[in-house]
Every structure is written in structure tokens, then in C-alpha cells.
């Protein structure tokens, strides 16, 4: 942990709300990305990230300052999201395949056909991601969207680096398989049409 962050964290634990606000600003984008990776909905992801920070603030006095902050925060975000998904499933309110567009804005020099292809690919990847189990989706988000190293992921998830590599491999294989299924079914529907 950087000495600046350690000092800010120490102040936040001491009850300084401005110091905790600084931690929120530092990690809010990561928190949103993790939450979005679980729920696939922008509004819910924003709410869950905020709820995670509120819970972290309440539990800050139990944080061990000798440990890195982000893995602790990540576990809180993960638990908040999993609880949210369990609650939604019990009430029959969630469809993991219901994705919000990522807002891809192509450069001006792309053709409409290419733009449409990229939009379809983005939707296919998003839909396939939400067919993966939570642990596989989470590890792909940490590695490819947050660009974390294997060591950082291992710390966040509290697992050995070898487990990170094997889970990441399995997740990639499963994602590739799901995307192949989409490719095959879309080719079949084009031939019929």
C-alpha cells in the first residue's frame, strides 16, 4: 500500500470523513466495474457500489491497517452483490441475460456495417459473460476490465495465484464456448432468413 493511501486510510479509520471520501474517489470506478460485472445493470451497479462504500465505512474500525485496503473493499462489494442477486432471484426479479448496452461509440471512419458488427459482438460477449458462473465472471472482470495482475487477483479473492490461473483458464474456455454457440446459431438464422 502506498504511504499516501496508508496515511489517508489511517485518518479515515480515525473518523475523518474527508479521508474516507478520498478513498471513495480513488476506488469508486473499480467498485462500479465489480458491481456491474455481477449484476449487468448500470443503475443497480451504482447503487451496489454506494452501498458497499457505506458498509465499508461502518466496518472501517475493524479493518486491519497492515493489510491492503482494496482486497478488503472488494470482498465487501462481492458480498453486497451476491446478497442482492440472491434476494432478486428469490423474488423472481432478475434476468442475468438482460443487458444494458455498453455505450460503444465508434470512430467516425468506421462503416455502418462494421459498427453494427461491433455492436453485435459487444452484446454477444455481454450476454455470454452473464451465462458464466459468478466466480468465472468475476475473475474475467478483474483480469480484463480492471487489468489486475494474477497476484492482485489472488489477494482480492484470497486464493493462491495458481488457482487464479486455473479459474481464469476455465472461464476463458467457457466464454469461448458460449461465443461459439452464439456464432453457430446466428449463422444458422442468417441462412434461414
SULZILIN-V90777 format. One record per residue. N is the residue number from 0. PHI is phi in whole degrees, -180 to 180 (none if undefined). PSI is psi in degrees with one decimal (NA if undefined). D_CENTER is the distance of its C-alpha to the mean C-alpha in Angstrom with 2 decimals. Layout:
# SULZILIN-V90777
n->{N/N}
phi->{PHI/PHI}
psi->{PSI/PSI}
d_center->{D_CENTER/D_CENTER}
This chain:
# SULZILIN-V90777
n->{0/1/2/3/4/5/6/7/8/9/10/11/12/13/14/15/16/17/18/19/20/21/22/23/24/25/26/27/28/29/30/31/32/33/34/35/36/37/38/39/40/41/42/43/44/45/46/47/48/49/50/51/52/53/54/55/56/57/58/59/60/61/62/63/64/65/66/67/68/69/70/71/72/73/74/75/76/77/78/79/80/81/82/83/84/85/86/87/88/89/90/91/92/93/94/95/96/97/98/99/100/101/102/103/104/105/106/107/108/109/110/111/112/113/114/115/116/117/118/119/120/121/122/123/124/125/126/127/128/129/130/131/132/133/134/135/136/137/138/139/140/141/142/143/144/145/146/147/148/149/150/151/152/153/154/155/156/157/158/159/160/161/162/163/164/165/166/167/168/169/170/171/172/173/174/175/176/177/178/179/180/181/182/183/184/185/186/187/188/189/190/191/192}
phi->{none/-65/-64/-62/-65/-62/-67/-64/-62/-61/-66/-64/-63/-75/103/-83/-65/-66/-68/-66/-60/-64/-65/-61/-60/-66/-111/-65/-67/-62/-62/-63/-62/-63/-62/-62/-61/-85/-106/68/-138/-61/-63/-63/-63/-62/-62/-70/-64/-63/-62/-64/-66/-63/-67/-63/-61/-65/-98/-57/-67/-96/-74/-88/-64/-80/-102/-68/-73/-61/-59/-65/-62/-59/-63/-65/-59/-59/-65/-61/-67/-64/-63/-61/-65/-61/-63/-65/-65/-60/-96/64/-106/-127/-125/-67/-86/-82/-106/-91/-56/-78/78/-62/-118/-71/-63/-63/-83/-85/-80/-58/-64/-65/-62/-64/-60/-66/-63/-65/-64/-60/-66/-65/-65/-60/-63/-66/-58/-83/-93/-77/-62/-52/-66/-73/-63/-61/-69/-67/-64/-63/-78/-100/-93/-94/53/-84/-76/-59/-64/-65/-64/-59/-65/-61/-91/68/-130/-66/-60/-62/-67/-58/-64/-71/-65/-65/-61/-62/-63/-66/-62/-65/-63/-60/-62/-64/-70/-64/-60/-65/-62/-65/-69/-73/-67/-64/-72/-70/-68/-71/-80}
psi->{135.2/149.3/-34.2/-46.6/-38.9/-41.1/-42.9/-43.4/-42.2/-41.4/-41.0/-43.3/-32.7/-1.7/9.7/107.3/-31.1/-34.4/-42.2/-37.8/-36.5/-40.1/-39.2/-47.8/-38.1/-39.1/4.1/-36.9/-44.3/-41.4/-42.6/-44.7/-42.8/-47.7/-43.3/-38.0/-28.2/-43.3/-22.2/22.2/126.9/-48.2/-45.5/-39.3/-41.9/-46.8/-43.1/-35.9/-44.1/-43.1/-37.8/-41.5/-37.7/-42.5/-38.5/-41.9/-44.1/-32.1/3.5/-32.4/-15.6/-2.1/135.8/110.6/-13.5/-10.5/157.7/145.0/-45.3/-42.7/-37.0/-46.8/-41.5/-41.9/-37.4/-46.9/-46.1/-47.4/-41.3/-44.1/-43.8/-39.7/-41.0/-46.6/-40.8/-45.1/-43.6/-41.3/-40.3/-33.1/3.1/35.0/1.4/141.4/113.1/-16.9/-6.4/97.6/145.9/138.4/146.1/-9.0/34.2/126.9/98.5/153.3/156.6/-24.9/1.7/147.4/157.9/-36.6/-43.9/-40.9/-43.2/-41.6/-45.7/-37.4/-42.8/-41.0/-44.2/-43.5/-39.7/-42.4/-44.7/-46.4/-41.9/-39.3/-38.9/1.1/-12.9/154.1/156.0/-45.7/-34.6/-41.3/-42.8/-44.5/-34.1/-40.1/-45.5/-41.8/-45.7/-29.4/-38.9/-7.4/43.2/150.2/166.8/-40.6/-41.8/-41.4/-42.8/-42.4/-44.6/-43.8/-9.6/38.1/160.5/154.7/-36.2/-37.5/-38.6/-48.2/-41.2/-39.2/-39.9/-42.2/-47.2/-41.9/-41.9/-41.9/-46.1/-41.4/-43.5/-43.2/-43.0/-39.0/-34.0/-41.4/-41.7/-43.5/-44.8/-45.4/-34.3/-32.6/-40.0/-40.2/-29.6/-37.0/-35.8/-33.0/NA}
d_center->{21.84/23.66/26.81/25.91/22.70/24.77/27.39/25.08/23.49/27.07/28.09/25.23/26.20/29.74/28.95/28.51/26.26/26.22/24.84/21.95/21.40/21.24/18.44/16.53/17.22/16.15/12.67/11.95/10.09/7.73/7.56/7.09/4.23/2.52/5.10/5.16/3.25/5.89/8.52/8.81/11.10/11.40/13.92/12.38/9.11/11.72/13.81/11.46/10.51/14.31/15.21/13.29/15.30/18.37/18.11/17.64/20.69/22.70/22.03/22.49/26.04/24.86/22.67/24.40/24.88/25.59/21.96/19.08/17.30/13.63/13.41/15.16/12.94/9.77/11.93/12.85/9.48/8.91/12.51/12.50/9.95/11.96/15.10/14.29/13.80/16.96/18.86/18.11/19.15/22.25/23.20/22.44/20.40/17.27/17.00/13.80/15.51/16.04/13.85/14.34/15.48/13.47/16.67/17.83/21.01/23.21/25.87/29.33/30.87/28.93/30.87/29.98/29.80/27.32/25.18/25.33/24.44/21.33/20.33/21.01/19.08/15.93/16.43/17.22/14.14/11.93/14.33/14.46/10.76/11.24/14.39/12.95/12.97/10.02/10.65/10.85/7.76/5.86/8.39/8.22/4.84/6.51/9.72/9.75/7.53/7.95/11.19/11.70/14.92/15.67/17.32/14.49/12.17/15.30/15.81/12.42/12.78/16.53/17.55/19.93/19.07/20.89/18.67/15.59/17.65/18.85/15.56/14.18/17.52/17.49/14.10/15.49/18.79/17.53/15.52/18.72/20.82/19.06/19.43/23.03/23.69/22.59/24.76/27.69/27.59/27.39/30.27/32.23/31.86/32.97/36.05/36.98/36.67}
